[in-house]
Amino acid sequence: MRIISERPQPEARRKWQSHSAAVAAVAVTAVAGARAVDADSAWYKALDKPRWQPPSWAFGAVWTPLYASVAWAAGQGLSRARGSERARLAAGVGVNLALNVAWNHLFFRRRSPRAGLAGTVLLDVSNIHLARRLAATDRAAAAALAPYAAWCLFATALNVSLVRRNRAG
């Protein structure tokens, strides 16, 4: 039994701090990315889209659990990594989340499917790198990124289709 005045063990504190930081970083990413999206714009509505593109509402429904899995995986990996590996993992998470936000700005704010494609390819590479780095620390955390990586690959395929169908962008 733990007495209330006892301080949490360093391990428990590190886990709590790591998960809290990951949740905060992913929440900032989700908000910053969502603010850049304008699926109701005349520009976006005018794009020639493939028949297999999901409806607009599906993106929010899919991204919510994906972001939760990214936050859990990042927090889990960061809580288990030590020293320079922890710093490299934190940098990898930060780069990945920055690329995640960047796609929204490249595609929607710049109104450029081509720029968006470059961004999503970089995100795919970052996902592979992040999964490999997480696997070295926590295999379950790396596995939790699989749906996120798969959805990003789907988004890349969709982005390729949009570039092909809308050559001016």
ZICOR-V801708 format. One line per field, one symbol per residue. ss: DSSP state (a for helix, b for strand, c for the rest). psi: psi as a letter, one per 30 degrees, with the letter a starting at -180 (. if undefined). A space follows every 10 residues. Layout:
ss=???
psi=???
This chain:
ss=ccccccccca aaaaaaaaaa aaaaaaaaaa aaaaaacccc caaaaacccc cccccaaaaa aaaaaaaaaa aaaaaaaaaa ccaaaaaaaa aaaaaaaaaa aaaaaaaaac ccaaaaaaaa aaaaaaaaaa aaaaaaacaa aaaacaaaaa aaaaaaaaaa aaaaacccc
psi=kkkefkkkke eeeeeeeeee eeeeeeeeee eeeeffkifg leeeffkjkl fgklleffee eeeefeeeee eeeeeeeeff llbfeeeeee eeeeeeeeee eeeeeeeeef hjeeeeeeee eeeeeeeeee eeeeefejee eeeffeeeee eeeeeeeeee eeeefiff.
